[in-house]
Amino acid sequence: MQEEEVINVGPPTIERVRTTDPTTVDSAFTSATLGSTIAILGTNLLGTQEVYLNDYPWVSILPM
């Protein structure tokens, strides 16, 4: 079985949130402006159907 085919089970866990700007991917940030694109990295996120940030629904979920 290839690595892409392995599906983990368990609770979803967010390990890191970062910007998508390649020049700052290793930098931490504490806020983002409305409309910013961010990447949420973690485990068991494949089946995620909804994400809320500060009680606001996030409009786009793209698996990486």
Long-range contacts (C-beta under 8 A, 24 or more apart in sequence): 7-46, 8-43, 8-44, 8-46, 9-44, 10-43, 10-44, 11-44, 12-42, 12-43, 12-44, 12-45, 12-48, 13-42, 13-43, 13-44, 14-40, 14-41, 14-42, 14-45, 15-41, 15-42, 15-43, 16-40, 16-41, 16-42, 17-41, 39-64
